[in-house]
Amino acid sequence: MSKKTPDALRRSDRVLVGALTVVLAAVSAAVGAAAAYRPHTDQIKPVPAIVAQASVPVAAEPVSIRVPDGPRMHSPAEELVMNKLMAEHRCLSEALYYEARGEGDRGQKAIAEVIFARMRKGNYGHSICAVVYEGAGQPKCQFSFTCNGDLRQRKQGGAWMRAQMLAAEILTGEQQLRGATGGATNFHAVSVEPDWAAELARTTQIGNHIFYKKDAARSRAM
């Protein structure tokens, strides 16, 4: 692994701060527009491959956000970073909204924990969008809203605004994920009993979702 110079690190930090500022500005704008929100379903497109391959850092500690001094950044590399982060924020917001919009912050953060646990595993995808949209449009998609038509339905303005805000707070570290799911990589609603549940170890139930992870003891025995 190559070492970055202090100047390179400072530049990358400024890019990240600038991108997060854009995210929070977009979410703030959503607050005023939430009640009048109307999605344009004809503009829904599959997640671009470049987004699916992106790896976005998640702040371990709360980040203080302010607009950087001086002229705005418009280099191709900086624009690419900002576009990727905006896409990651959108994918996380969609997962929180469609999977747990009625579960409150605790239930939505549990869904976020599963997404990040899958990112750490690596075999589900190396970015939020790659994890969330794995198998999108196929019968065996990983997150049901990406293949069951939910994306074509009108969003509930207030719930969508809150999901976007919570996603931004998670990405900036304002909201911490504290392992409430016990490292779960899978979950399902209490109303269903998927076949795969018997192959995994149950970790907990949060609201209307039951969470699971791979059973290490069973894996060693196989």
LINHUHU-V205341 format. One record per helix or strand of 2 or more residues. SS is the DSSP state (@ for helix, = for strand). FROM is the first residue (numbers start at 1). LEN is the number of residues. Records with the same first field share a line. If there is no record, write none. Layout:
SS->FROM-LEN + FROM-LEN
This chain:
@->6-31 + 41-3 + 49-4 + 76-25 + 104-18 + 128-5 + 144-3 + 150-3 + 157-16 + 195-5 + 216-6
=->186-4 + 200-7 + 209-6
